[in-house]
């Protein structure tokens, strides 16, 4: 089993989305708190980012938010987090979120969330991030993206073994459980090791 102390969760800041997505985010926040896993996210105060942080904190958990200084100046940050780290750039924000995590879970989101997810998948493909990546496919949200990735494999833009880089879950419980059981990624052969 993997040792999971800190989990980076990518998620949306939009407030206009269906309550189904909020429910899943809140459940994930509670699960992380109950398992004593520190939540790492982008420190946003609203949308799924705010919802998962609030749920984790209300359940006795801890949240580390990482956010660029310009977003703090705009007042976009959550002011009640356990720890707030300000960065100079978006790139530094994403690097720290990855470096501090023992795994990643991607909740539904827009361009920013999908960009973070695809970047961390690329980093794993290149051997720069070897930890578990789980896509929480709430209500089939990521079906089209998963189909696109399969199309990229079918057209040989990616190799068959690259589909092992990520795992897909349909519930928050399954997402957290997968973090513990995904084998170690072996960057020398670009696939999971059974060691």
Contact map, one row per residue, 1 for C-alpha under 8 A:
111000000000000000000000000000000000000000000000000000000000000000000000000000000000000000000000000000000000000000000000000000000000000000000000000000000000000000000000000000000001110000000000000
111100000000000000000000000000000000000000000000000000000000000000000000000000000000000000000000000000000000000000000000000000000000000000000000000000000000000000000000000000000011111000000000000
111110000000000000000000000000000000000000000000000000000000000000000000000000000000000000000000000001000000000000000000000000000000000000000000000000000000000000000000000000000001000000000000000
011111100000000000000000000000000000100000000000000000000000000000000000000000000000000000000000000001100000000000000000000000000000000000000000000000000000000000000000000000000011000000000000000
001111100000000000000000000000000001110000000000000000000000000000000000000000000000000000000000000011000000000000000000000000000000000000000000000000000000000000000000000000000000000000000000000
000111110000000000000000000000000000111100000000000000000000000000000000000000000000000000000000000111100000000000000000000000000000000000000000000000000000000000000000000000000000000000000000000
000111111000000000000000000000000000111100000000000000000000000000000000000000000000000000000000000011111000000000000000000000000000000000000000000000000000000000000000000000000000000000000000000
000001111100000000000000000000000000001110000000000000000000000000000000000000000000000000000000110111111000000000000000000000000000000000000000000000000000000000000000000000000000000000000000000
000000111110000000000000000000000000001110000000000000000000000000000000000000000000000000000000000000011110000000000000000000000000000000000000000000000000000000000000000000000000000000000000000
000000011111000000000000000000000000000011000000100000000000000000000000000000000000000000000000000000011110100010011000000000000000000000000000000000000000000000000000000000000000000000000000000
000000001111100000000000000000000000000000000001100000000000000000000000000000000000000000000000000000000111100010000000000000000000000000000000000000000000000000000000000000000000000000000000000
000000000111110000000000000000000000000000000011100000000000000000000000000000000000000000000000000000000011110110000000000000000000000000000000000000000000000000000000000000000000000000000000000
000000000011111000000000000000000000000000011111110000000000000000000000000000000000000000000000000000000000100000000000000000000000000000000000000000000000000000000000000000000000000000000000000
000000000001111110000000000000000000000000000111000000000000000000000000000000000000000000000000000000000000000000000000000000000000000000000000000000000000000000000000000000000000000000000000000
000000000000111110000000000000000000000000000111000000000000000000000000000000000000000000000000000000000000000000000000000000000000000000000000000000000000000000000000000000000000000000000000000
000000000000011111000000000000000000000000000010000000000000000000000000000000000000000000000000000000000000000000000000000000000000000000000000000000000000000000000000000000000000000000000000000
000000000000011111101100000000000000000000000000000000000000000000000000000000000000000000000000000000000000000000000000000000000000000000000000000000000000000000000000000000000000000000000000000
000000000000000111111100000000000000000000000000000000000000000000000000000000000000000000000000000000000000000000000000000000000000000000000000000000000000000000000000000000000000000000000000000
000000000000000011111110000000000000000000000000000000000000000000000000000000000000000000000000000000000000000000000000000000000000000000000000000000000000000000000000000000000000000000000000000
000000000000000001111111000000000000000000000000000000000000000000000000000000000000000000000000000000000000000000000000000000000000000001100000000000000000000000000000000000000000000000000000000
000000000000000011111111100000000000000000000001000000000000000000000000000000000000000000000000000000000001000000000000000000000000000001000000000000000000000000000000000000000000000000000000000
000000000000000011111111110000000000000000000011001000000000000000000000000000000000000000000000000000000000000000000000000000000000000000000000000000000000000000000000000000000000000000000000000
000000000000000000111111111000000000000000000000000000000000000000000000000000000000000000000000000000000000000000000000000000000000000000000000000000000000000000000000000000000000000000000000000
000000000000000000011111111100000000000000000000000000000000000000000000000000000000000000000000000000000000000000000000000000000000000001000000000000000000000000000000001100000000000000000000000
000000000000000000001111111110000000000000000001001100000000000000000000000000000000000000000000000000000010000000000000000000000000000000000000000000000000000000000000000100000000000000000000000
000000000000000000000111111111000000000000000000001101110000000000000000000000000000000000000000000000000000000000000000000000000000000000000000000000000000000000000000000000000000000000000000000
000000000000000000000011111111100000000000000000000100100000000000000000000000000000000000000000000000000000000000000000000000000000000000000000000000000000000000000000000100000000000000000000000
000000000000000000000001111111110000000000000000000100000000000000000000000000000000000000000000000000000000000000000000000000000000000000000000000000000000000000000000000110010000000000000000000
000000000000000000000000111111111000001000000000000111110000000000000000000000000000000000000000000000000000000000000000000000000000000000000000000000000000000000000000000000000000000000000000000
000000000000000000000000011111111100000000000000000100110110100000000000000000000000000000000000000000000000000000000000000000000000000000000000000000000000000000000000000000000000000000000000000
000000000000000000000000001111111110000000000000000000010000000000000000000000000000000000000000000000000000000000000000000000000000000000000000000000000000000000000000000110010000000000000000000
000000000000000000000000000111111111111000000000000000010000100000000000000000000000000000000000000000000000000000000000000000000000000000000000000000000000000000000000000000010000000000000000000
000000000000000000000000000011111111110000000000000000011011110000000000000000000000000000000000000000000000000000000000000000000000000000000000000000000000000000000000000000000000000000000000000
000000000000000000000000000001111111100000000000000000000011100000000000000000000000000000000000000000000000000000000000000000000000000000000000000000000000000000000000000000000000000000000000000
000000000000000000000000000000111111100000000000000000000000000000000000000000000000000000000000000000000000000000000000000000000000000000000000000000000000000000000000000000000000000000000000000
000010000000000000000000000000011111110000000000000000000000100000000000000000000000000000000000000000000000000000000000000000000000000000000000000000000000000000000000000000000000000000000000000
000111100000000000000000000000011111111000000000000000000000110000000000000000000000000000000000000000000000000000000000000000000000000000000000000000000000000000000000000000000000000000000000000
000011100000000000000000000000011001111100000000000000000000111100000000000000000000000000000000000000000000000000000000000000000000000000000000000000000000000000000000000000000000000000000000000
000001111000000000000000000010010000111110000000000010010000111100000000000000000000000000000000000000000000000000000000000000000000000000000000000000000000000000000000000000000000000000000000000
000001111000000000000000000000000000011111000000000000000000001111000000000000000000000000000000100110000000000000000000000000000000000000000000000000000000000000000000000000000000000000000000000
000000011100000000000000000000000000001111110000100000000000001111000000000000000000000000000000100000000000000000000000000000000000000000000000000000000000000000000000000000000000000000000000000
000000000100000000000000000000000000000111110000100000000000000011100000000000000000000000001000000000000000000000000000000000000000000000000000000000000000000000000000000000000000000000000000000
000000000000000000000000000000000000000011111000110000000000000111100000000011001001000000000000000000000000000000000000000000000000000000000000000000000000000000000000000000000000000000000000000
000000000000100000000000000000000000000011111110110000000000000010100000000111000000000000000000000000000000000000000000000000000000000000000000000000000000000000000000000000000000000000000000000
000000000000100000000000000000000000000000111110110000000000000000000000000111100000000000000000000000000000000000000000000000000000000000000000000000000000000000000000000000000000000000000000000
000000000000111000000000000000000000000000011111111000000000000000000000000001000000000000000000000000000000000000000000000000000000000000000000000000000000000000000000000000000000000000000000000
000000000001111100000100000000000000000000011111111000000000000000000000000000000000000000000000000000000000000000000000000000000000000000000000000000000000000000000000000000000000000000000000000
000000000011111000001100100000000000000000000111111100000000000000000000000000000000000000000000000000000000000000000000000000000000000000000000000000000000000000000000000000000000000000000000000
000000000111100000000000000000000000000011111111111110000000000000000000000000000000000000000000000000000000000000000000000000000000000000000000000000000000000000000000000000000000000000000000000
000000000000100000000000000000000000000000111111111111000000000000000000000001000000000000000000000000000000000000000000000000000000000000000000000000000000000000000000000000000000000000000000000
000000000000000000000100110000000000000000000111111111100000000000000000000000000000000000000000000000000000000000000000000000000000000000000000000000000000000000000000000000000000000000000000000
000000000000000000000000111111000000000000000001111111110000000000000000000000000000000000000000000000000000000000000000000000000000000000000000000000000000000000000000000000000000000000000000000
000000000000000000000000000010000000001000000000111111111000001000000000000000001000000000000000000000000000000000000000000000000000000000000000000000000000000000000000000000000000000000000000000
000000000000000000000000010010000000000000000000011111111100000000000000000000000000000000000000000000000000000000000000000000000000000000000000000000000000000000000000000000000000000000000000000
000000000000000000000000011011000000000000000000001111111110000000000000000000000000000000000000000000000000000000000000000000000000000000000000000000000000000000000000000000000000000000000000000
000000000000000000000000010011111000001000000000000111111111111000000000000000000000000000000000000000000000000000000000000000000000000000000000000000000000000000000000000000000000000000000000000
000000000000000000000000000000001000000000000000000011111111111000000000000000001000000000000000000000000000000000000000000000000000000000000000000000000000000000000000000000000000000000000000000
000000000000000000000000000001000000000000000000000001111111100000000000000000000000000000000000000000000000000000000000000000000000000000000000000000000000000000000000000000000000000000000000000
000000000000000000000000000001001100000000000000000000111111100000000000000000000000000000000000000000000000000000000000000000000000000000000000000000000000000000000000000000000000000000000000000
000000000000000000000000000000001100000000000000000000011111110000000000000000000000000000000000000000000000000000000000000000000000000000000000000000000000000000000000000000000000000000000000000
000000000000000000000000000001011101111000000000000000011111111000000000000000000000000000000000000000000000000000000000000000000000000000000000000000000000000000000000000000000000000000000000000
000000000000000000000000000000001000111000000000000000011001111100000000000000001100000000000000000000000000000000000000000000000000000000000000000000000000000000000000000000000000000000000000000
000000000000000000000000000000000000011110000000000010011000111110000000000000001110000000000000000000000000000000000000000000000000000000000000000000000000000000000000000000000000000000000000000
000000000000000000000000000000000000011110100000000000000000011111000000000000001111100000000000000000000000000000000000000000000000000000000000000000000000000000000000000000000000000000000000000
000000000000000000000000000000000000000111110000000000000000001111100000000001001011100000000000000000000000000000000000000000000000000000000000000000000000000000000000000000000000000000000000000
000000000000000000000000000000000000000111100000000000000000000111110000000000000001111000001001100000000000000000000000000000000000000000000000000000000000000000000000000000000000000000000000000
000000000000000000000000000000000000000001110000000000000000000011111011000010000001111001001000000000000000000000000000000000000000000000000000000000000000000000000000000000000000000000000000000
000000000000000000000000000000000000000000000000000000000000000001111111000000000000011111001000000000000000000000000000000000000000000000000000000000000000000000000000000000000000000000000000000
000000000000000000000000000000000000000000000000000000000000000000111111100000000000011110000000000000000000000000000000000000000000000000000000000000000000000000000000000000000000000000000000000
000000000000000000000000000000000000000000000000000000000000000000011111110000000000000100000000000000000000000000000000000000000000000000000000000000000000000000000000000000000000000000000000000
000000000000000000000000000000000000000000000000000000000000000000111111111110000000000000000000000000000000000000000000000000000000000000000000000000000000000000000000000000000000000000000000000
000000000000000000000000000000000000000000000000000000000000000000111111111110000000010000000000000000000000000000000000000000000000000000000000000000000000000000000000000000000000000000000000000
000000000000000000000000000000000000000000000000000000000000000000001111111100000000000000000000000000000000000000000000000000000000000000000000000000000000000000000000000000000000000000000000000
000000000000000000000000000000000000000000000000000000000000000000000111111100000000000000000000000000000000000000000000000000000000000000000000000000000000000000000000000000000000000000000000000
000000000000000000000000000000000000000000000000000000000000000000000011111110000000000000000000000000000000000000000000000000000000000000000000000000000000000000000000000000000000000000000000000
000000000000000000000000000000000000000000011000000000000000000000000011111111000000000000000000000000000000000000000000000000000000000000000000000000000000000000000000000000000000000000000000000
000000000000000000000000000000000000000000111000000000000000000000100011001111100000000000000000000000000000000000000000000000000000000000000000000000000000000000000000000000000000000000000000000
000000000000000000000000000000000000000000111100010000000000000010000000000111111000000000000000000000000000000000000000000000000000000000000000000000000000000000000000000000000000000000000000000
000000000000000000000000000000000000000000001000000000000000000000000000000011111000000000000000000000000000000000000000000000000000000000000000000000000000000000000000000000000000000000000000000
000000000000000000000000000000000000000000000000000000000000000000000000000001111100000000000000000000000000000000000000000000000000000000000000000000000000000000000000000000000000000000000000000
000000000000000000000000000000000000000000100000000010001000011110000000000001111111000000000000000000000000000000000000000000000000000000000000000000000000000000000000000000000000000000000000000
000000000000000000000000000000000000000000000000000000000000011100000000000000011111000000000000000000000000000000000000000000000000000000000000000000000000000000000000000000000000000000000000000
000000000000000000000000000000000000000000000000000000000000001110000000000000001111100000000000000000000000000000000000000000000000000000000000000000000000000000000000000000000000000000000000000
000000000000000000000000000000000000000000100000000000000000000111100000000000001111110000000000000000000000000000000000000000000000000000000000000000000000000000000000000000000000000000000000000
000000000000000000000000000000000000000000000000000000000000000111100000000000000011111000000000000000000000000000000000000000000000000000000000000000000000000000000000000000000000000000000000000
000000000000000000000000000000000000000000000000000000000000000001111001000000000001111100001000000000000000000000000000000000000000000000000000000000000000000000000000000000000000000000000000000
000000000000000000000000000000000000000000000000000000000000000001111000000000000000111111011000000000000000000000000000000000000000000000000000000000000000000000000000000000000000000000000000000
000000000000000000000000000000000000000000000000000000000000000000011100000000000000011111011000000000000000000000000000000000000000000000000000000000000000000000000000000000000000000000000000000
000000000000000000000000000000000000000000000000000000000000000000011000000000000000001111111000000000000000000000000000000000000000000000000000000000000000000000000000000000000000000000000000000
000000000000000000000000000000000000000000000000000000000000000000110000000000000000001111111100000000000000000000000000000000000000000000000000000000000000000000000000000000000000000000000000000
000000000000000000000000000000000000000000000000000000000000000000000000000000000000000011111110000000000000000000000000000000000000000000000000000000000000000000000000000000000000000000000000000
000000000000000000000000000000000000000000000000000000000000000000000000000000000000001111111111000000000000000000000000000000000000000000000000000000000000000000000000000000000000000000000000000
000000000000000000000000000000000000000001000000000000000000000001110000000000000000011111111111100000000000000000000000000000000000000000000000000000000000000000000000000000000000000000000000000
000000000000000000000000000000000000000000000000000000000000000000000000000000000000000001111111110000000000000000010000000000000000000000000000000000000000000000000000000000000000000000000000000
000000000000000000000000000000000000000000000000000000000000000000000000000000000000000000111111111000000000000000000000000000000000000000000000000000000000000000000000000000000000000000000000000
000000000000000000000000000000000000000000000000000000000000000001000000000000000000000000011111111100000000000000000000000000000000000000000000000000000000000000000000000000000000000000000000000
000000010000000000000000000000000000000110000000000000000000000001000000000000000000000000001111111110000000000000000000000000000000000000000000000000000000000000000000000000000000000000000000000
000000010000000000000000000000000000000000000000000000000000000000000000000000000000000000000111111110010000000000000001000000001000000000000000000000000000000000000000000000000000000000000000000
000000000000000000000000000000000000000000000000000000000000000000000000000000000000000000000011111110000000000000000000000000000000000000000000000000000000000000000000000000000000000000000000000
000001010000000000000000000000000000000100000000000000000000000000000000000000000000000000000001111111000000000000000000000000000000000000000000000000000000000000000000000000000000000000000000000
000011110000000000000000000000000000000100000000000000000000000000000000000000000000000000000000111111110000000000000000000000000000000000000000000000000000000000000000000000000000000000000000000
001111110000000000000000000000000000000000000000000000000000000000000000000000000000000000000000000111110000000000000000000000000011000000000000000000000000000000000000000000000000000000000000000
000101110000000000000000000000000000000000000000000000000000000000000000000000000000000000000000000011111000000000000000000000000011100000000000000000000000000000000000000000000010000000000000000
000000111100000000000000000000000000000000000000000000000000000000000000000000000000000000000000010011111100000000000000000000000011110000000000000000000000000000000000000000000000000000000000000
000000111100000000000000000000000000000000000000000000000000000000000000000000000000000000000000000000111110000000000000000000000000111100000000000000000000000000000000000000100000000000000000000
000000001110000000000000000000000000000000000000000000000000000000000000000000000000000000000000000000011111000010001000000000000000111100000000000000000000000000000000000000000000000000000000000
000000001111000000000000100000000000000000000000000000000000000000000000000000000000000000000000000000001111100010000000000000000000001111000000000000000000000000000000000000000000000000000000000
000000000011000000001000000000000000000000000000000000000000000000000000000000000000000000000000000000000111110010000000000000000000000111001100000000000000000000000000000000000000000000000000000
000000000111100000000000000000000000000000000000000000000000000000000000000000000000000000000000000000000011111111000000000000000000000000000000000000000000000000000000000000000000000000000000000
000000000001000000000000000000000000000000000000000000000000000000000000000000000000000000000000000000000001111111000000000000000000000000000000000000000000000000000000000000000000000000000000000
000000000000000000000000000000000000000000000000000000000000000000000000000000000000000000000000000000000000111111100000000000000000000000000000000000000000000000000000000000000000000000000000000
000000000001000000000000000000000000000000000000000000000000000000000000000000000000000000000000000000000000111111110000000000000000000000000000000000000000000000000000000000000000000000000000000
000000000111000000000000000000000000000000000000000000000000000000000000000000000000000000000000000000000111111111111000000000000000000000000000000000000000000000000000000000000000000000000000000
000000000000000000000000000000000000000000000000000000000000000000000000000000000000000000000000000000000000111111111100000000000000000000000000000000000000000000000000000000000000000000000000000
000000000000000000000000000000000000000000000000000000000000000000000000000000000000000000000000000000000000001111111110000000000000000000000000000000000000000000000000000000000000000000000000000
000000000100000000000000000000000000000000000000000000000000000000000000000000000000000000000100000000000000000111111111000000000000000000000000000000000000000000000000000000000000000000000000000
000000000100000000000000000000000000000000000000000000000000000000000000000000000000000000000000000000000100000011111111100000000000000000000000000000000000000000000000000000000000000000000000000
000000000000000000000000000000000000000000000000000000000000000000000000000000000000000000000000000000000000000001111111110000000000000000000000000000000000000000000000000000000000000000000000000
000000000000000000000000000000000000000000000000000000000000000000000000000000000000000000000000000000000000000000111111111000000000000000000000000000000000000000000000000000000000000000000000000
000000000000000000000000000000000000000000000000000000000000000000000000000000000000000000000000010000000000000000011111111100001000000000000000000000000000000000000000000000000000000000000000000
000000000000000000000000000000000000000000000000000000000000000000000000000000000000000000000000000000000000000000001111111110000000100000000000000000000000000000001100000000000000000000000000000
000000000000000000000000000000000000000000000000000000000000000000000000000000000000000000000000000000000000000000000111111111000000000000000000000000000000000000000000000000000000000000000000000
000000000000000000000000000000000000000000000000000000000000000000000000000000000000000000000000000000000000000000000011111111111000000000000000000000000000000000000000000000000000000000000000000
000000000000000000000000000000000000000000000000000000000000000000000000000000000000000000000000000000000000000000000001111111111110000000000000000000000000000000001000000000000000000000100000000
000000000000000000000000000000000000000000000000000000000000000000000000000000000000000000000000000000000000000000000000111111110000000000000000000000000000000001001000000000000000000000100100000
000000000000000000000000000000000000000000000000000000000000000000000000000000000000000000000000000000000000000000000000011111111000000000000000000000000000000000000000000000000000000000100000000
000000000000000000000000000000000000000000000000000000000000000000000000000000000000000000000000000000000000000000000000001111111100000000000000000000000000000000000000000000000000000001110100000
000000000000000000000000000000000000000000000000000000000000000000000000000000000000000000000000000000000000000000000000001111111100000000000000000000000000000000000000000000000000000000000000000
000000000000000000000000000000000000000000000000000000000000000000000000000000000000000000000000010000000000000000000001001101111110000000000000000000000000000000000000000000000000000000000000000
000000000000000000000000000000000000000000000000000000000000000000000000000000000000000000000000000000000000000000000000000100111111000000000000000000000000000000000000000000000000000111100000000
000000000000000000000000000000000000000000000000000000000000000000000000000000000000000000000000000001110000000000000000000100001111100000000000000000000000000000000000000000000000000110000000000
000000000000000000000000000000000000000000000000000000000000000000000000000000000000000000000000000001110000000000000000000000000111110000000000000000000000000000001100000000000010011100000000000
000000000000000000000000000000000000000000000000000000000000000000000000000000000000000000000000000000111100000000000000100000000011111000000000000000000000000000001110000000000010000000000000000
000000000000000000000000000000000000000000000000000000000000000000000000000000000000000000000000000000011100000000000000000000000001111100000000000000000000000000000111100000100110000000000000000
000000000000000000000000000000000000000000000000000000000000000000000000000000000000000000000000000000001110000000000000000000000000111110000100000000000000000000000111100000100000000000000000000
000000000000000000000000000000000000000000000000000000000000000000000000000000000000000000000000000000001111000000000000000000000000011111000000000000000000000000000001111100100000000000000000000
000000000000000000000000000000000000000000000000000000000000000000000000000000000000000000000000000000000011000000000000000000000000001111111110000000000000000000000001111000000000000000000000000
000000000000000000011001000000000000000000000000000000000000000000000000000000000000000000000000000000000011000000000000000000000000000111111100000000000000000000000000011000000000000000000000000
000000000000000000010000000000000000000000000000000000000000000000000000000000000000000000000000000000000000000000000000000000000000000011111000000000000000000000000000010000000000000000000000000
000000000000000000000000000000000000000000000000000000000000000000000000000000000000000000000000000000000000000000000000000000000000000011111110000000000000000000000000010000000000000000000000000
000000000000000000000000000000000000000000000000000000000000000000000000000000000000000000000000000000000001000000000000000000000000000011111111000000000000000000000000000000000000000000000000000
000000000000000000000000000000000000000000000000000000000000000000000000000000000000000000000000000000000001000000000000000000000000001011011111110000000000000000000000000000000000000000000000000
000000000000000000000000000000000000000000000000000000000000000000000000000000000000000000000000000000000000000000000000000000000000000010011111111000000000000000000000000000000000000000000000000
000000000000000000000000000000000000000000000000000000000000000000000000000000000000000000000000000000000000000000000000000000000000000000001111111100000000000000000000000000000000000000000000000
000000000000000000000000000000000000000000000000000000000000000000000000000000000000000000000000000000000000000000000000000000000000000000000111111110000000000000000000000000000000000000000000000
000000000000000000000000000000000000000000000000000000000000000000000000000000000000000000000000000000000000000000000000000000000000000000000111111111000000000000000000000000000000000000000000000
000000000000000000000000000000000000000000000000000000000000000000000000000000000000000000000000000000000000000000000000000000000000000000000011111111100000000000000000000000000000000000000000000
000000000000000000000000000000000000000000000000000000000000000000000000000000000000000000000000000000000000000000000000000000000000000000000001111111110000000000000000000000000000000000000000000
000000000000000000000000000000000000000000000000000000000000000000000000000000000000000000000000000000000000000000000000000000000000000000000000111111111000000000100000000000000000000000000000000
000000000000000000000000000000000000000000000000000000000000000000000000000000000000000000000000000000000000000000000000000000000000000000000000011111111100000000100000000000000000000000000000000
000000000000000000000000000000000000000000000000000000000000000000000000000000000000000000000000000000000000000000000000000000000000000000000000001111111110000000000000000000000000000000000000000
000000000000000000000000000000000000000000000000000000000000000000000000000000000000000000000000000000000000000000000000000000000000000000000000000111111111110000000000000000000000000000000000000
000000000000000000000000000000000000000000000000000000000000000000000000000000000000000000000000000000000000000000000000000000000000000000000000000011111111111100100000000000000000000000000000000
000000000000000000000000000000000000000000000000000000000000000000000000000000000000000000000000000000000000000000000000000000000000000000000000000001111111110000000000000000000000000000000000000
000000000000000000000000000000000000000000000000000000000000000000000000000000000000000000000000000000000000000000000000000000000000000000000000000000111111110000000000000000000000000000000000000
000000000000000000000000000000000000000000000000000000000000000000000000000000000000000000000000000000000000000000000000000000000000000000000000000000011111111000000000000000000000000000000000000
000000000000000000000000000000000000000000000000000000000000000000000000000000000000000000000000000000000000000000000000000000000000000000000000000000011111111000000000000000000000000000000000000
000000000000000000000000000000000000000000000000000000000000000000000000000000000000000000000000000000000000000000000000000000000000000000000000000000011111111101000000000000000000000000000000000
000000000000000000000000000000000000000000000000000000000000000000000000000000000000000000000000000000000000000000000000000000000000000000000000000000001001111111100000000000000000000000000000000
000000000000000000000000000000000000000000000000000000000000000000000000000000000000000000000000000000000000000000000000000000000000000000000000000000001000011111100000000000000000000000000000000
000000000000000000000000000000000000000000000000000000000000000000000000000000000000000000000000000000000000000000000000000000000000000000000000000000000000001111111000000000000000000000000110000
000000000000000000000000000000000000000000000000000000000000000000000000000000000000000000000000000000000000000000000000000010000000000000000000000000000000011111111000000000000000000000000110000
000000000000000000000000000000000000000000000000000000000000000000000000000000000000000000000000000000000000000000000000000000000000000000000000000011001000001111111100000000000000000000000000000
000000000000000000000000000000000000000000000000000000000000000000000000000000000000000000000000000000000000000000000000000000000000000000000000000000000000000011111110000000000000000000000011000
000000000000000000000000000000000000000000000000000000000000000000000000000000000000000000000000000000000000000000000000100110000001100000000000000000000000000011111110000000000000000010000010000
000000000000000000000000000000000000000000000000000000000000000000000000000000000000000000000000000000000000000000000000100000000001111000000000000000000000000000111111000000000000000000000000000
000000000000000000000000000000000000000000000000000000000000000000000000000000000000000000000000000000000000000000000000000000000000111000000000000000000000000000011111100000000100000000000000000
000000000000000000000000000000000000000000000000000000000000000000000000000000000000000000000000000000000000000000000000000000000000011110000000000000000000000000000111110000100000000000000000000
000000000000000000000000000000000000000000000000000000000000000000000000000000000000000000000000000000000000000000000000000000000000011110000000000000000000000000000011111101100000000000000000000
000000000000000000000000000000000000000000000000000000000000000000000000000000000000000000000000000000000000000000000000000000000000000111110000000000000000000000000001111101100000000000000000000
000000000000000000000001000000000000000000000000000000000000000000000000000000000000000000000000000000000000000000000000000000000000000111000000000000000000000000000000111111100000000000000000000
000000000000000000000001101100100000000000000000000000000000000000000000000000000000000000000000000000000000000000000000000000000000000100000000000000000000000000000000111111110000000000000000000
000000000000000000000000000100100000000000000000000000000000000000000000000000000000000000000000000000000000000000000000000000000000000000000000000000000000000000000000001111111000000000000000000
000000000000000000000000000000000000000000000000000000000000000000000000000000000000000000000000000000000000000000000000000000000000000000000000000000000000000000000000111111111100000000000000000
000000000000000000000000000000000000000000000000000000000000000000000000000000000000000000000000000000001000000000000000000000000000011100000000000000000000000000000001111111111110000000000000000
000000000000000000000000000100110000000000000000000000000000000000000000000000000000000000000000000000000000000000000000000000000000000000000000000000000000000000000000000111111111000000000000000
000000000000000000000000000000000000000000000000000000000000000000000000000000000000000000000000000000000000000000000000000000000000000000000000000000000000000000000000000011111111100000000000000
000000000000000000000000000000000000000000000000000000000000000000000000000000000000000000000000000000000000000000000000000000000000010000000000000000000000000000000010000001111111110000000000000
010100000000000000000000000000000000000000000000000000000000000000000000000000000000000000000000000000100000000000000000000000000001110000000000000000000000000000000000000000111111110000000000000
111100000000000000000000000000000000000000000000000000000000000000000000000000000000000000000000000000000000000000000000000000000000000000000000000000000000000000000000000000011111110000000000000
110000000000000000000000000000000000000000000000000000000000000000000000000000000000000000000000000000000000000000000000000000000000000000000000000000000000000000000000000000001111111000000000000
110000000000000000000000000000000000000000000000000000000000000000000000000000000000000000000000000000000000000000000000000000000001000000000000000000000000000000000000000000000111111100000000000
010000000000000000000000000000000000000000000000000000000000000000000000000000000000000000000000000000000000000000000000000000000001000000000000000000000000000000000000000000000000111110000001111
000000000000000000000000000000000000000000000000000000000000000000000000000000000000000000000000000000000000000000000000000000000111000000000000000000000000000000000000000000000000011111000001111
000000000000000000000000000000000000000000000000000000000000000000000000000000000000000000000000000000000000000000000000000000000110000000000000000000000000000000001000000000000000001111100111100
000000000000000000000000000000000000000000000000000000000000000000000000000000000000000000000000000000000000000000000000000000100100000000000000000000000000000000000000000000000000000111111111100
000000000000000000000000000000000000000000000000000000000000000000000000000000000000000000000000000000000000000000000000000111100100000000000000000000000000000000000000000000000000000011111110000
000000000000000000000000000000000000000000000000000000000000000000000000000000000000000000000000000000000000000000000000000000100000000000000000000000000000000000000000000000000000000001111100000
000000000000000000000000000000000000000000000000000000000000000000000000000000000000000000000000000000000000000000000000000000000000000000000000000000000000000000000000000000000000000001111110000
000000000000000000000000000000000000000000000000000000000000000000000000000000000000000000000000000000000000000000000000000010100000000000000000000000000000000011000000000000000000000011111111000
000000000000000000000000000000000000000000000000000000000000000000000000000000000000000000000000000000000000000000000000000000000000000000000000000000000000000011011000000000000000000011101111100
000000000000000000000000000000000000000000000000000000000000000000000000000000000000000000000000000000000000000000000000000000000000000000000000000000000000000000010000000000000000001111000111110
000000000000000000000000000000000000000000000000000000000000000000000000000000000000000000000000000000000000000000000000000000000000000000000000000000000000000000000000000000000000001111000011111
000000000000000000000000000000000000000000000000000000000000000000000000000000000000000000000000000000000000000000000000000000000000000000000000000000000000000000000000000000000000001100000001111
000000000000000000000000000000000000000000000000000000000000000000000000000000000000000000000000000000000000000000000000000000000000000000000000000000000000000000000000000000000000001100000000111
